[in-house]
Amino acid sequence: MSNKKGFTLTEVLLGIMIVGIIGIALAALTTSASRDSGHSSSKIMLRNNLSIFMRQLRQDVHDASKVDFVLTGNVTGNTNLLTLRQNTKLDGTAIIGDEPQITIMYCFLKGSIAAAPSGSTTGGTIKRWVGTGSGNCQSNGKVVLNNVKLINSGSDHYPLFQAVGGSLHSILKVQLILEIPSTPVINDVVEDHFMLPNGY
């Protein structure tokens, strides 16, 4: 008489259940890792964009010979932030006589995505316009920073371009928040100060 060994129905079901639990756990880990990777990539992108923007702004302020305008109030919507002049022509050569100077303008365009705190928005942009004479930064400028958050609540004001430094107003204070509306929210903040040429 032969003795045949095999799996019972209970053992087969138990094995399927264990494999299923392991599969679900692996899927959850993979999804979580993928989500974390996506958030990390977005955070790095925001930080890189802020770094590039601040480097361009620092170079423009450094090269400026005169500051024509710095926003003194709070940003509430589309507005000009900063106007600089350089004692060079667009081709980089020195100005002779009454030739027009290079003008560099920065302006803010409000986004439309509602955000916390109440009345704040995300999705704003900062544009930069370079030309001679006067120009329209808001319609003709090139976007140099996206995902800018607008906050105008209590003591919090972003973006902020403000001349400080006593009666000379010799320092430009810049505060910006970039934010991508997601779950969880991804954002990055920068605050920096720049020495303005000859006051303003």
NORFENWO-V25037 format. One record per residue. N is the residue number from 0. OMEGA is omega in whole degrees, 0 to 359 (* if undefined). NEAR is the number of other ideal C-beta (glycine too) atoms within 10 Angstrom. Layout:
[[N:OMEGA:NEAR] [N:OMEGA:NEAR]]
//
This chain:
[[0:183:2] [1:181:3] [2:183:4] [3:178:4] [4:178:4] [5:179:6] [6:175:10] [7:179:8] [8:179:7] [9:179:8] [10:179:10] [11:180:11] [12:178:11] [13:178:12] [14:179:11] [15:180:10] [16:180:10] [17:178:10] [18:179:10] [19:179:10] [20:178:10] [21:179:10] [22:179:10] [23:179:10] [24:179:10] [25:179:10] [26:179:10] [27:179:10] [28:180:10] [29:179:10] [30:180:10] [31:179:10] [32:180:10] [33:179:10] [34:179:13] [35:178:10] [36:178:10] [37:178:12] [38:179:16] [39:179:11] [40:180:11] [41:179:16] [42:178:15] [43:179:11] [44:179:16] [45:181:21] [46:178:13] [47:179:11] [48:177:17] [49:181:20] [50:179:12] [51:180:12] [52:182:21] [53:177:16] [54:178:10] [55:179:15] [56:179:25] [57:180:13] [58:180:11] [59:179:19] [60:179:18] [61:183:10] [62:184:14] [63:174:23] [64:182:14] [65:174:16] [66:180:20] [67:186:15] [68:168:15] [69:179:20] [70:180:19] [71:178:9] [72:179:9] [73:177:16] [74:177:20] [75:181:12] [76:179:11] [77:183:14] [78:172:17] [79:182:19] [80:190:23] [81:174:28] [82:180:22] [83:174:26] [84:177:17] [85:179:19] [86:176:13] [87:174:15] [88:182:15] [89:179:13] [90:177:6] [91:181:8] [92:183:9] [93:178:8] [94:177:14] [95:179:7] [96:186:4] [97:179:5] [98:183:12] [99:177:13] [100:170:19] [101:175:22] [102:176:20] [103:181:25] [104:171:24] [105:179:27] [106:182:22] [107:174:26] [108:185:19] [109:175:16] [110:185:20] [111:183:8] [112:181:14] [113:182:12] [114:175:19] [115:355:13] [116:184:10] [117:181:7] [118:179:12] [119:177:19] [120:170:19] [121:180:23] [122:178:19] [123:179:26] [124:168:18] [125:180:22] [126:178:22] [127:178:20] [128:177:21] [129:179:17] [130:175:16] [131:182:13] [132:180:8] [133:180:12] [134:179:16] [135:183:13] [136:187:27] [137:180:16] [138:185:10] [139:182:13] [140:178:22] [141:180:9] [142:179:10] [143:179:16] [144:179:22] [145:175:16] [146:181:23] [147:180:25] [148:176:24] [149:173:25] [150:176:22] [151:188:18] [152:178:14] [153:180:7] [154:180:4] [155:179:13] [156:176:16] [157:353:21] [158:180:25] [159:169:18] [160:187:23] [161:175:18] [162:179:19] [163:176:13] [164:177:15] [165:184:8] [166:181:6] [167:184:12] [168:190:16] [169:182:17] [170:176:15] [171:177:23] [172:181:15] [173:175:21] [174:181:16] [175:170:23] [176:169:24] [177:182:25] [178:173:26] [179:180:19] [180:181:17] [181:176:12] [182:354:7] [183:179:7] [184:178:13] [185:179:19] [186:176:18] [187:186:20] [188:174:13] [189:171:16] [190:181:11] [191:179:13] [192:181:12] [193:176:19] [194:180:10] [195:180:22] [196:173:17] [197:183:10] [198:174:14] [199:*:19]]
//
